[in-house]
Amino acid sequence: MEKIKEDKIYYRNAEPIVITELVIHVCETCGQESMPLASARMVEDVLNDKVRPSGKFIAEKFEASESCQGSSDELKTAIKTVTRISA
């Protein structure tokens, strides 16, 4: 398995939270992901409010364009503020 660092989005109290630089193991053959215990505990601490956010960032939320529905080819975007927590 290959060890990578990845940003993941989780939800706490219906608010999106991005946890950055989580260590994830990925199978090179099938792509299955496995999270080591240390990363899983970090996620648990974040979701249980034991870790304070390190800041906020803006993430684009993409919606299906009307061209996908057959009437227009513009892509609509909405901006959403997400809490960022560094692992």
C-alpha positions as CSV (number, residue, x, y, z in Angstrom):
1,M,0.0,0.0,0.0
2,E,1.1,3.5,-0.8
3,K,1.2,6.1,2.0
4,I,-0.2,9.5,1.0
5,K,-1.3,12.7,2.7
6,E,-4.8,13.9,1.8
7,D,-7.3,16.6,2.7
8,K,-10.8,15.2,3.6
9,I,-14.1,16.9,4.3
10,Y,-16.1,15.8,7.3
11,Y,-19.2,17.3,8.9
12,R,-19.6,18.5,12.5
13,N,-22.9,20.0,13.6
14,A,-24.0,20.2,9.9
15,E,-21.0,22.4,9.1
16,P,-18.2,21.2,6.7
17,I,-14.8,20.7,8.2
18,V,-11.6,20.1,6.2
19,I,-8.9,18.1,7.9
20,T,-5.6,18.6,6.1
21,E,-2.7,16.3,5.6
22,L,-4.4,13.1,6.9
23,V,-2.2,10.1,6.3
24,I,-4.1,7.5,4.2
25,H,-2.9,4.2,2.8
26,V,-4.0,3.4,-0.7
27,C,-3.8,0.1,-2.5
28,E,-1.9,0.5,-5.7
29,T,-3.9,-2.3,-7.4
30,C,-7.5,-1.6,-6.5
31,G,-7.5,1.9,-5.0
32,Q,-9.0,1.0,-1.7
33,E,-8.2,3.4,1.1
34,S,-7.2,2.5,4.7
35,M,-6.8,5.1,7.5
36,P,-4.2,4.4,10.2
37,L,-5.2,4.6,13.8
38,A,-3.5,7.9,14.4
39,S,-5.4,9.6,11.5
40,A,-8.7,8.0,12.7
41,R,-8.1,9.4,16.2
42,M,-7.4,12.8,14.8
43,V,-10.7,12.7,12.9
44,E,-12.5,11.6,16.0
45,D,-11.0,14.4,18.1
46,V,-12.0,17.0,15.4
47,L,-15.6,15.7,15.2
48,N,-15.9,15.7,19.1
49,D,-14.7,19.3,19.3
50,K,-11.4,18.4,21.1
51,V,-9.3,20.3,18.5
52,R,-9.6,24.0,17.7
53,P,-9.8,25.1,14.0
54,S,-6.6,26.7,12.6
55,G,-8.6,29.1,10.3
56,K,-11.1,29.3,7.5
57,F,-10.8,29.1,3.8
58,I,-13.1,29.5,0.9
59,A,-14.0,26.5,-1.3
60,E,-16.0,26.5,-4.5
61,K,-19.1,24.4,-4.5
62,F,-20.0,23.4,-8.1
63,E,-23.5,22.8,-9.3
64,A,-24.6,21.0,-12.5
65,S,-24.7,23.4,-15.3
66,E,-27.9,24.0,-17.2
67,S,-26.2,22.6,-20.3
68,C,-26.2,19.2,-18.6
69,Q,-30.0,19.7,-18.5
70,G,-30.2,20.8,-22.1
71,S,-30.7,24.6,-21.9
72,S,-27.5,26.6,-21.2
73,D,-23.7,25.9,-21.1
74,E,-22.8,28.1,-18.1
75,L,-21.4,26.5,-15.0
76,K,-22.9,27.9,-11.8
77,T,-20.7,28.2,-8.7
78,A,-21.5,29.1,-5.1
79,I,-18.9,30.0,-2.6
80,K,-19.0,28.3,0.8
81,T,-16.8,29.0,3.9
82,V,-15.4,25.8,5.4
83,T,-13.5,25.4,8.7
84,R,-10.0,24.1,8.2
85,I,-8.2,21.9,10.7
86,S,-4.6,20.8,10.2
87,A,-3.8,17.2,11.3
